[in-house]
Every structure is written in structure tokens, then in C-alpha cells.
Amino acid sequence: MTVDAVAAPTPAPNRKVRPFLASVRRELWENPAVYVAPAIVAGVVLLAFFYESRNLPAHVLRAASDPKAALSLNMPFAAAAAATFLISGIVAVFYCLGALHGERRDRSLLFWKSLPVSDLTTVLSKAAIPMLVQPAVIIAVTLATHLIMLAWSFAVLIANGVDPSLFWKHLQLSMFWVMIPYGLLVSMLWDLPLYGWLLMVSAWAKRMTFVWAVAPWLVLAMFEFLAFQTRHVLGLLESRVFGGFNQAFTVGGRGKAAISRLSEVDPMQVLANPDLWAGLVVGVAFLGVCVWLRRRQDPV
């Protein structure tokens, strides 16, 4: 056999490394709760729905003459979305508080800084988890949960001799599937200063990040109330924590009446809100401070 007859090995393709995407994948690998927690909560909701579905045929038949019964048919689908949204918000808070502090505490900061990844890329990849990745996870998990609930409902109704079309005509799934991405987009923009603040505390505090994130605001609110008998700080906190939800899912963003029709959705009202734009500016400033701190901070 000649040398020419020996097949030369095929060179591996030269794939360009994308630092930002690689950093996001690293965050997901280190923090599986970002997608595991919503999936577990969705599973619990499904188990409760499976058990309660024994009463579904009676509810569907009663819905023809009882508006309250018709409304109750949509409640499990709304509960699935709300539960996923809530647990993802909790995960996002603790993720942000540990995102930059954790690598300083376990001294892995020295290793990550040795890689050709800028501090800006690192901070943006961490901010992308609550701002971009978690909304995508919420949409995927909620949609899958709704489809499973829908298929199970049809099977239960058919097995009990009830026409599934009677159930379908009372559902508002099309509104859910439009409102959930819209609401997540509004919340993502509205919550940027909140996530920026948590990440900044994570980059600065040496320990007890949760205390440092919450305590200054509580002390400031207490001082304001005792000194001036006003509650502007508490109002600001309430607006930032719940304002995104109110803007997206209540009529006029006032937090009083829930949106029940797509015609009540007003994106221009949200975009015209100066609090939204002020929050975006503050949030970007917090992220800028995070980059500055990561460039200068050492392991703790």
C-alpha cells in the first residue's frame, strides 16, 4: 500500500467561537434551575389539573348557561401561565444575586478572566438570562403545558360522551398565546433596572447579597415615613416590582381591571410611559457599573 493510498484525515471544521453565546450556554449549564424550576412547577400544575379534570364534563355542560362556569374553564390555563411566570421571577432574583458574586466566592473569577472574554460580554450574558432566556423558557413551558391540558381535556370529554367543541368555544387560548409573549416583553423592559440593581449588588457585595439588595431600600423607606410621613420610596419599589405586570396585563396599566380582550391591549400607552424609559436608562447605568466592578473586583 502506497502512502498516497492512505486517506488523509479530514480536518475539523474551523468554527468561529462566539463569546457571548458561549457565555450564555455556560450560565445555563451552571444554573439549570432557570429551566428546571418552571418545568417542575408546570408538572405540579398538570397533576392538579389531571385530578380535577374528573369534574370537567359537568363544568362544560354547565358553561352553556352559566357564565361563571364558562370563565372557570380558562382558570387552569391562566394558573399554569401565572405559576410559571412567578417561579421564573423568583429564580431570576436569586440568579442575579449570585451571578457575579458566586464566581468571586469560589475564586473561579480568576479562571474566567484568563479567557479571551471581555467583562462587558460576561455581564451582558448574565443579564441575558433573566431578560431573554427566561422569557423564552416561560413561553415554551407554558405553551407545552397548555397543549397537554388541551389534549387531556379533549380525551376526558370524548370518553364521557361530551362534544369537545362545547369546551373549545369557551376557551381563550388565542388571547393567552398573544398576551404571554407581549406581557413578557413589557416585563423585560420594565424590570431592567431591577435586574441591573441585583447584578450590581452581586458584583459589589462580599457577602449577604440579598441583605445588601433589600436593606438600603427598606431603611430609606422607613426613614422617609418616620421623617415626612410619606411613602414615595415604597411606591417606587412597588412600581418596579409589580409595574411590569400591571402595564402588560391590566387595562391602561393601572392595576385595577385585568385585560379580558385583545382590543384592550395598548402598546403605545406602555411606550409613552416616561417611567419605562427612565427605568431603561437607570438599568443600563447599573449594568455599566457592573462591568466596571467586575473589571476591578478580586475574589472574596
N, C-alpha and C positions, 0 to 999 in steps of 0.2 A: 504494500500500500504506500503510495507516494504521499508526500506532505500536502500536495495540492488536493488529494482526495479527502483529507481530513477537513470536515466542515468547521469553518471558523465560528466561534461563539458569537451569537447575536448581541450587539452592545445594548445595554439597558437604555431605555428612552431617557433623555435628559429633560426631566420635568422641572419646571421653574417653581421654586419654593415661594409660596405666598405667605409672608409672616403673619398678616392679620388673620387669615383663615386658619392657619396652623395654630395660632394663639387661641382662637375661639374653640377649636377642637380640643386643645389642651384643657381649657376651662371646663368643657363638658365632661371630659374624661375624669377630671379631678372632682367634679361636683355633679354626680349622677342624680342627686335629688331634684335638679332642675326639671328633669323629665320623669323620673320615677315617682315623685310625690304626686303630681297630677294624675298619673296613671293609676296609682293606688286609690286615690280619692274617687276617681271615676269608677273603679271596680266596686268600691263600697256602695256608691250610688246605684250602680247596676244591680247589686244584690238586693238592696232595699226595693228597687223597682220590680224585680222579678217576684219578690214575695208579695208586694202589694198588687201585682197585676191580676191576682185572683178575683179582685173586685172590678177589673176593667170592663168586662161586658156590661155589668149593671150601670156603671158610670156612663158608658157610651149610649146606652138606650135612654137613660135619664136626661142626657145632654140635649136631646131633641126638644124638650120642653122646659128645661131648667138652665138658664144662662150661667148660674154658678157652677153647675156640673160641667158645662162646656169649658168654662175657664179652668177648672181643676185639671182637665186633661192636659193642659200645657204646663202645669206646675212642675212635673218631674223633669221635663226638658229644660225649664228655666233653672231648676235646682242643680242639675248636672253642670250647666254652664257657670252658675254662681259659685258652686263648690270648687270647681277647677280654678276659677279666677281667684278665689280667696286664698287657697293653699299656695298658688303660684306667687301671690303677693307676699305671703309670709316667707316663703323660700327666698324671694328676691331680697327682702330686708336683711336676712342673715347671710345670704351670699355676699352682698355688698359690704357688710361689716367685716367679713373675713377675707375678702378678695385680695386686698393688698397687705393686710395685717398678717395673714397666715404665712405668706412667703417670707415675711420678716421674722416671724416667730420660729419657724422651723429652719431658718437660715438657707432655704432654697433660693432666696433672693440672689445670693452670690452666684449660683449656677445660672439662673435665668438671665442675669445681667451679663454673663460671659457670652451669651448667644448674640448673633447679629440682629437683634430685635430692639427697636427703639422704645424708650419709655412711653412715647405717645401711642405707639401701636399697642403696647401692653395695656395701657389704661383704656384705650378705646375698645379693645377686645373684651375687657372685663365689663365695661359699660354696655356692650352689645348683648350680654347675656340677659339682663332684665329688660332691656329696651327692644331687642329684636328677636332673640332666640325664644324667650319665654312666651311672648305673644304667639309665635308660630306654634309652639308646643300646645298652648291653650286651644288654639283653633283646631289643630289636628286631633287632640284628645276629645274635645267637645263634639266635633263632627263624628268621630268614630263612635262615641257613646250614644249620640242621637240616632245614628243608623242602626246600632244594635237594639236600642229601645224600640225603634220603629218596627224592625223585623220581628222582634219578640211579641210586640203588641198585635201585629197582624196575625201571627201564628196563634196566639191565645184567642183572638176574636173568631178566627176561622174554626178553631177547634170547638168553640162554643156556639157556632151557628149564627154569628153576628157579622153583618156586612162590614168589612174594613173601611169602606168608603164613608160610612157614618162617622168613623173615628177621624179619618183623614180631613174631612171638611171642617172640623173644629180646630185642627192644629194650625199653629202659626210658625211653622218651621222656616218658611221663606224669610220671615221677618227676623227670626233668631239668627239665621245664617248670614244676613246682611248686617244686623246690628252688632254681632260679636266682633267681626273684624273692624268695623267702624269704631266701636267702643274701645277696642284695644289700641287703635291708632291714636285716638284722642287721649286716652290714659297715658300712652307712651310719651306724648309731647308734654302733657300736664305734669307728669311725675318726674321729668328730667331733673329739676332742682332737688327733689327728694333723694333720688339715686345718687346724684352728684355729691350731695352732702354726706351721705353714708359712705361713699367711696373715699371722700376726703378725710373723714374721721378714721377710716380703715388705714389710710396711708400715713396718718399722723400719730394716732394714739399708740402707746406702748402696751397697754393692757386695757381691759374692760371697755371695749369699743362700744358696746350697747349703752353703757352708762354715759360715756362721753357724747354719744349721739343724741341722747334724750335729755340728760340732766340740764345742760345750758338753757334749753328752751323752757323747761319746767321752772327753773329758777327765775328766768326772765319773766315768765307769765305770772309767777307768784309775786314777784316784786312789783310788777305793773298793777296787779289787782290791789295789793296792800297800799301802794303809794297813791294810785289815781282812781281806784275802783273802776277800772276799765278792763276789757278782755280782748284787746286787739291782737295780742300775741296768740292767744288760744284760737281766735278766729282765723288767723293766718295759718296756724297748724291744721286746723280742721279743713280749711280750704284746700291745702296742699295734699292732705291725706285722702279726703273724700271728694275733692272738687272734680277730679277727672271722671269719676263715676257719675257724678251729678251732671256734668256737662254732656256726657255721652248718652245717658240713659233716662234723663228726666226732661220734661217739657221746658224749653227755654233755659235749661241748665240751672234751674232754681232749686232743685232737690225736693220738690213738693209732689208733683204728679209724674208717675212713670210713663214713658213713651209707650203707647199701645198701637200706633200706626206709623208706617214709614213716612207719611206726609208730615208728621210732627218733628222729623229729624231736620235740623237746621245747621249744616256745617259752617255756613257763613257767620252765624251767630258765635260759634266757637272761635273761628279765626279772627273775628273782630274783637274778641275779648282781650283787653290790654294785659290782664293778669297772665294769660298764656304766654305772650311774648316776653313779658318781664321775667317770668319763670325760666324761659328758654335761655335768656341772657345770663341769669344767675346760675343755671345749671351748667352752661358752658364754662363760666368762670370757675365753678367748683372743680370741673374736670381739668381745667388748666392748672389749678393749684395741685391737683393730684399728680399730674405729670411732673411738676416742679418738685414736689415732695419725694416722689419715687426716685428722681434723679439724685437726691441728696441724702435720703434716709439710709441708715445701716440696719443690719439685723438687730433684733431686740433680745 
